Amino acid sequence: MEQKKKFLFVVSTGKNEPKKAFTPFYYAAASASMGFETYLFFLAEGPSLLMKGVPESLKTTEDGEPLKKVIDLALRNGVKMLCCSTSAKVIWKMGDGDLPAGAEYAGAVTLIEMAADPQVAVFYF
């Protein structure tokens, strides 16, 4: 039996680039809604999107919808969210309880193992 393709969206864009920040969530939600196993992996600037208060306040335009709406869409569709523990804790000073529901910490080895899997398509944002 052939294994189904998986999708990994690596998110290095952070809260300082709101117009770019929304895109990986939309793509991940679409992938998951099509039945693909889908992951978002946040590193470098990416964990800033998961900081308390950011998803509720970050918008692409003044009258746009908040980032939280697309995060919720991705989670409802079954996207799994992983956050680089080093980026989050060292760069963004996030603690163990600072990730939103549905996200968990992971490390470099997890990302490398996922990306090395030939069944995984990797997108970088």
FIKOLZA-1660 file (N, C-alpha, C; in steps of 0.1 Angstrom, whole numbers, plus 5000, padded with zeros to 4 digits):
% residues 125
   i   px   py   pz ch aa at
   1 5008 4988 5000  A  M  N
   1 5000 5000 5000  A  M CA
   1 5009 5013 5000  A  M  C
   2 5006 5022 4991  A  E  N
   2 5014 5034 4990  A  E CA
   2 5010 5044 5001  A  E  C
   3 5021 5049 5007  A  Q  N
   3 5018 5059 5018  A  Q CA
   3 5014 5072 5012  A  Q  C
   4 5005 5079 5019  A  K  N
   4 5000 5092 5014  A  K CA
   4 5010 5103 5017  A  K  C
   5 5011 5112 5008  A  K  N
   5 5020 5123 5010  A  K CA
   5 5017 5131 5022  A  K  C
   6 5027 5137 5028  A  K  N
   6 5025 5146 5040  A  K CA
   6 5031 5159 5036  A  K  C
   7 5026 5170 5043  A  F  N
   7 5030 5183 5040  A  F CA
   7 5036 5189 5053  A  F  C
   8 5047 5196 5052  A  L  N
   8 5054 5203 5063  A  L CA
   8 5056 5217 5058  A  L  C
   9 5050 5227 5065  A  F  N
   9 5051 5241 5063  A  F CA
   9 5060 5247 5073  A  F  C
  10 5072 5251 5070  A  V  N
  10 5082 5257 5079  A  V CA
  10 5080 5272 5079  A  V  C
  11 5077 5277 5091  A  V  N
  11 5073 5291 5092  A  V CA
  11 5084 5299 5099  A  V  C
  12 5092 5307 5092  A  S  N
  12 5102 5315 5098  A  S CA
  12 5098 5330 5098  A  S  C
  13 5087 5333 5092  A  T  N
  13 5081 5347 5092  A  T CA
  13 5075 5350 5105  A  T  C
  14 5076 5362 5110  A  G  N
  14 5071 5365 5123  A  G CA
  14 5061 5376 5123  A  G  C
  15 5058 5381 5135  A  K  N
  15 5048 5391 5137  A  K CA
  15 5051 5404 5130  A  K  C
  16 5064 5407 5127  A  N  N
  16 5068 5419 5121  A  N CA
  16 5065 5419 5106  A  N  C
  17 5060 5408 5100  A  E  N
  17 5056 5408 5086  A  E CA
  17 5042 5402 5085  A  E  C
  18 5032 5409 5090  A  P  N
  18 5018 5403 5090  A  P CA
  18 5013 5399 5077  A  P  C
  19 5016 5405 5066  A  K  N
  19 5011 5401 5053  A  K CA
  19 5016 5387 5049  A  K  C
  20 5028 5384 5053  A  K  N
  20 5034 5371 5050  A  K CA
  20 5029 5361 5060  A  K  C
  21 5026 5365 5072  A  A  N
  21 5023 5356 5083  A  A CA
  21 5011 5347 5081  A  A  C
  22 5001 5352 5074  A  F  N
  22 4989 5345 5072  A  F CA
  22 4990 5333 5062  A  F  C
  23 4998 5335 5052  A  T  N
  23 4999 5325 5041  A  T CA
  23 5001 5311 5045  A  T  C
  24 5011 5308 5054  A  P  N
  24 5013 5293 5057  A  P CA
  24 5001 5287 5064  A  P  C
  25 4994 5294 5072  A  F  N
  25 4982 5289 5078  A  F CA
  25 4971 5285 5068  A  F  C
  26 4969 5294 5058  A  Y  N
  26 4960 5291 5047  A  Y CA
  26 4964 5278 5040  A  Y  C
  27 4976 5277 5036  A  Y  N
  27 4981 5266 5028  A  Y CA
  27 4980 5253 5036  A  Y  C
  28 4984 5254 5049  A  A  N
  28 4983 5242 5058  A  A CA
  28 4969 5238 5060  A  A  C
  29 4960 5247 5062  A  A  N
  29 4945 5244 5063  A  A CA
  29 4940 5237 5051  A  A  C
  30 4944 5242 5039  A  A  N
  30 4939 5236 5026  A  A CA
  30 4945 5222 5025  A  A  C
  31 4957 5220 5028  A  S  N
  31 4963 5206 5027  A  S CA
  31 4956 5197 5037  A  S  C
  32 4954 5201 5049  A  A  N
  32 4947 5192 5058  A  A CA
  32 4933 5189 5054  A  A  C
  33 4926 5199 5049  A  S  N
  33 4912 5197 5045  A  S CA
  33 4911 5187 5033  A  S  C
  34 4922 5185 5026  A  M  N
  34 4923 5176 5015  A  M CA
  34 4926 5162 5020  A  M  C
  35 4928 5160 5033  A  G  N
  35 4931 5147 5039  A  G CA
  35 4946 5144 5040  A  G  C
  36 4954 5154 5038  A  F  N
  36 4969 5151 5040  A  F CA
  36 4973 5154 5054  A  F  C
  37 4982 5145 5059  A  E  N
  37 4988 5148 5072  A  E CA
  37 4996 5161 5071  A  E  C
  38 4994 5171 5079  A  T  N
  38 4999 5184 5077  A  T CA
  38 5005 5189 5090  A  T  C
  39 5017 5195 5089  A  Y  N
  39 5024 5201 5100  A  Y CA
  39 5028 5216 5097  A  Y  C
  40 5027 5224 5107  A  L  N
  40 5034 5237 5107  A  L CA
  40 5045 5237 5117  A  L  C
  41 5057 5240 5113  A  F  N
  41 5069 5241 5122  A  F CA
  41 5074 5255 5123  A  F  C
  42 5073 5261 5134  A  F  N
  42 5077 5275 5136  A  F CA
  42 5092 5276 5141  A  F  C
  43 5100 5284 5135  A  L  N
  43 5114 5286 5139  A  L CA
  43 5118 5300 5136  A  L  C
  44 5129 5304 5142  A  A  N
  44 5134 5318 5140  A  A CA
  44 5124 5328 5145  A  A  C
  45 5119 5336 5135  A  E  N
  45 5108 5346 5139  A  E CA
  45 5094 5340 5140  A  E  C
  46 5092 5328 5135  A  G  N
  46 5079 5322 5135  A  G CA
  46 5072 5320 5149  A  G  C
  47 5080 5317 5159  A  P  N
  47 5073 5315 5172  A  P CA
  47 5066 5328 5177  A  P  C
  48 5070 5339 5172  A  S  N
  48 5064 5352 5177  A  S CA
  48 5049 5352 5173  A  S  C
  49 5045 5345 5163  A  L  N
  49 5031 5344 5159  A  L CA
  49 5023 5337 5169  A  L  C
  50 5029 5329 5177  A  L  N
  50 5022 5321 5187  A  L CA
  50 5022 5327 5201  A  L  C
  51 5029 5338 5203  A  M  N
  51 5030 5345 5216  A  M CA
  51 5016 5350 5220  A  M  C
  52 5014 5350 5233  A  K  N
  52 5001 5354 5239  A  K CA
  52 4998 5368 5234  A  K  C
  53 4985 5370 5229  A  G  N
  53 4980 5382 5224  A  G CA
  53 4983 5385 5210  A  G  C
  54 4993 5379 5204  A  V  N
  54 4996 5382 5190  A  V CA
  54 4986 5377 5180  A  V  C
  55 4981 5364 5181  A  P  N
  55 4971 5360 5171  A  P CA
  55 4958 5368 5172  A  P  C
  56 4955 5373 5183  A  E  N
  56 4942 5381 5184  A  E CA
  56 4944 5395 5179  A  E  C
  57 4956 5400 5179  A  S  N
  57 4958 5414 5175  A  S CA
  57 4964 5416 5161  A  S  C
  58 4971 5406 5156  A  L  N
  58 4978 5408 5143  A  L CA
  58 4968 5406 5131  A  L  C
  59 4969 5417 5123  A  K  N
  59 4960 5417 5111  A  K CA
  59 4968 5422 5099  A  K  C
  60 4964 5418 5087  A  T  N
  60 4971 5422 5075  A  T CA
  60 4968 5436 5071  A  T  C
  61 4956 5441 5074  A  T  N
  61 4951 5454 5072  A  T CA
  61 4944 5459 5085  A  T  C
  62 4942 5472 5086  A  E  N
  62 4935 5477 5098  A  E CA
  62 4921 5471 5100  A  E  C
  63 4914 5468 5089  A  D  N
  63 4900 5463 5090  A  D CA
  63 4900 5448 5087  A  D  C
  64 4912 5441 5086  A  G  N
  64 4913 5427 5083  A  G CA
  64 4909 5418 5095  A  G  C
  65 4908 5406 5093  A  E  N
  65 4906 5396 5103  A  E CA
  65 4919 5393 5110  A  E  C
  66 4918 5389 5123  A  P  N
  66 4930 5386 5131  A  P CA
  66 4936 5372 5127  A  P  C
  67 4949 5371 5129  A  L  N
  67 4956 5359 5126  A  L CA
  67 4949 5347 5133  A  L  C
  68 4943 5349 5145  A  K  N
  68 4937 5338 5153  A  K CA
  68 4927 5331 5144  A  K  C
  69 4920 5338 5135  A  K  N
  69 4910 5331 5127  A  K CA
  69 4916 5321 5118  A  K  C
  70 4928 5323 5112  A  V  N
  70 4934 5313 5103  A  V CA
  70 4941 5303 5111  A  V  C
  71 4946 5306 5123  A  I  N
  71 4951 5296 5132  A  I CA
  71 4940 5286 5136  A  I  C
  72 4929 5291 5140  A  D  N
  72 4918 5282 5143  A  D CA
  72 4913 5274 5131  A  D  C
  73 4913 5280 5119  A  L  N
  73 4909 5272 5107  A  L CA
  73 4919 5260 5105  A  L  C
  74 4932 5263 5106  A  A  N
  74 4942 5252 5105  A  A CA
  74 4940 5241 5115  A  A  C
  75 4938 5245 5128  A  L  N
  75 4936 5235 5138  A  L CA
  75 4923 5227 5136  A  L  C
  76 4912 5234 5132  A  R  N
  76 4900 5227 5130  A  R CA
  76 4901 5216 5118  A  R  C
  77 4910 5220 5109  A  N  N
  77 4912 5211 5097  A  N CA
  77 4922 5199 5101  A  N  C
  78 4928 5200 5113  A  G  N
  78 4937 5189 5117  A  G CA
  78 4952 5192 5115  A  G  C
  79 4956 5204 5113  A  V  N
  79 4970 5207 5112  A  V CA
  79 4976 5206 5126  A  V  C
  80 4988 5200 5126  A  K  N
  80 4996 5198 5138  A  K CA
  80 5006 5209 5139  A  K  C
  81 5007 5216 5150  A  M  N
  81 5017 5228 5151  A  M CA
  81 5028 5224 5160  A  M  C
  82 5040 5225 5155  A  L  N
  82 5053 5223 5162  A  L CA
  82 5061 5236 5163  A  L  C
  83 5067 5239 5174  A  C  N
  83 5074 5251 5176  A  C CA
  83 5088 5248 5181  A  C  C
  84 5098 5253 5174  A  C  N
  84 5112 5251 5178  A  C CA
  84 5114 5256 5192  A  C  C
  85 5118 5247 5201  A  S  N
  85 5120 5251 5215  A  S CA
  85 5131 5261 5217  A  S  C
  86 5142 5260 5209  A  T  N
  86 5153 5269 5210  A  T CA
  86 5149 5283 5206  A  T  C
  87 5143 5284 5194  A  S  N
  87 5138 5297 5189  A  S CA
  87 5129 5304 5199  A  S  C
  88 5119 5296 5204  A  A  N
  88 5109 5301 5212  A  A CA
  88 5114 5306 5226  A  A  C
  89 5122 5297 5232  A  K  N
  89 5127 5300 5245  A  K CA
  89 5139 5310 5246  A  K  C
  90 5148 5309 5236  A  V  N
  90 5160 5317 5236  A  V CA
  90 5157 5331 5230  A  V  C
  91 5151 5331 5218  A  I  N
  91 5149 5344 5211  A  I CA
  91 5137 5351 5216  A  I  C
  92 5126 5344 5219  A  W  N
  92 5113 5350 5223  A  W CA
  92 5110 5349 5237  A  W  C
  93 5118 5342 5245  A  K  N
  93 5117 5341 5260  A  K CA
  93 5103 5335 5263  A  K  C
  94 5099 5325 5255  A  M  N
  94 5086 5319 5258  A  M CA
  94 5089 5307 5268  A  M  C
  95 5080 5304 5277  A  G  N
  95 5081 5294 5286  A  G CA
  95 5073 5281 5282  A  G  C
  96 5074 5271 5291  A  D  N
  96 5067 5259 5288  A  D CA
  96 5052 5260 5286  A  D  C
  97 5046 5269 5293  A  G  N
  97 5031 5271 5292  A  G CA
  97 5027 5282 5282  A  G  C
  98 5036 5287 5274  A  D  N
  98 5033 5298 5266  A  D CA
  98 5027 5295 5252  A  D  C
  99 5027 5283 5248  A  L  N
  99 5022 5279 5235  A  L CA
  99 5007 5278 5235  A  L  C
 100 5000 5282 5224  A  P  N
 100 4986 5281 5224  A  P CA
 100 4981 5266 5224  A  P  C
 101 4969 5263 5227  A  A  N
 101 4964 5250 5227  A  A CA
 101 4965 5245 5212  A  A  C
 102 4970 5232 5211  A  G  N
 102 4972 5226 5198  A  G CA
 102 4986 5227 5193  A  G  C
 103 4995 5234 5200  A  A  N
 103 5009 5235 5196  A  A CA
 103 5017 5228 5207  A  A  C
 104 5029 5223 5202  A  E  N
 104 5038 5217 5212  A  E CA
 104 5053 5220 5207  A  E  C
 105 5062 5220 5217  A  Y  N
 105 5076 5222 5214  A  Y CA
 105 5082 5210 5207  A  Y  C
 106 5091 5213 5198  A  A  N
 106 5099 5202 5191  A  A CA
 106 5113 5208 5189  A  A  C
 107 5122 5200 5184  A  G  N
 107 5136 5205 5182  A  G CA
 107 5141 5203 5168  A  G  C
 108 5153 5206 5166  A  A  N
 108 5160 5205 5153  A  A CA
 108 5159 5190 5147  A  A  C
 109 5161 5181 5156  A  V  N
 109 5161 5167 5152  A  V CA
 109 5147 5163 5146  A  V  C
 110 5137 5168 5152  A  T  N
 110 5123 5165 5147  A  T CA
 110 5121 5171 5133  A  T  C
 111 5125 5183 5131  A  L  N
 111 5124 5190 5118  A  L CA
 111 5132 5183 5108  A  L  C
 112 5145 5179 5111  A  I  N
 112 5153 5173 5101  A  I CA
 112 5148 5159 5097  A  I  C
 113 5143 5151 5107  A  E  N
 113 5138 5138 5104  A  E CA
 113 5125 5139 5095  A  E  C
 114 5117 5149 5098  A  M  N
 114 5105 5151 5090  A  M CA
 114 5109 5155 5076  A  M  C
 115 5118 5164 5074  A  A  N
 115 5122 5169 5061  A  A CA
 115 5129 5158 5053  A  A  C
 116 5136 5149 5060  A  A  N
 116 5143 5138 5053  A  A CA
 116 5134 5127 5048  A  A  C
 117 5122 5127 5052  A  D  N
 117 5112 5117 5048  A  D CA
 117 5108 5119 5034  A  D  C
 118 5110 5110 5025  A  P  N
 118 5106 5112 5011  A  P CA
 118 5091 5114 5008  A  P  C
 119 5083 5110 5018  A  Q  N
 119 5069 5112 5017  A  Q CA
 119 5064 5126 5021  A  Q  C
 120 5074 5134 5026  A  V  N
 120 5070 5148 5031  A  V CA
 120 5074 5158 5021  A  V  C
 121 5064 5166 5017  A  A  N
 121 5067 5178 5008  A  A CA
 121 5069 5190 5018  A  A  C
 122 5080 5197 5016  A  V  N
 122 5084 5208 5025  A  V CA
 122 5082 5221 5018  A  V  C
 123 5075 5230 5025  A  F  N
 123 5073 5244 5020  A  F CA
 123 5079 5253 5031  A  F  C
 124 5086 5264 5026  A  Y  N
 124 5093 5273 5035  A  Y CA
 124 5087 5287 5034  A  Y  C
 125 5082 5292 5045  A  F  N
 125 5076 5306 5045  A  F CA
 125 5084 5314 5055  A  F  C
% end
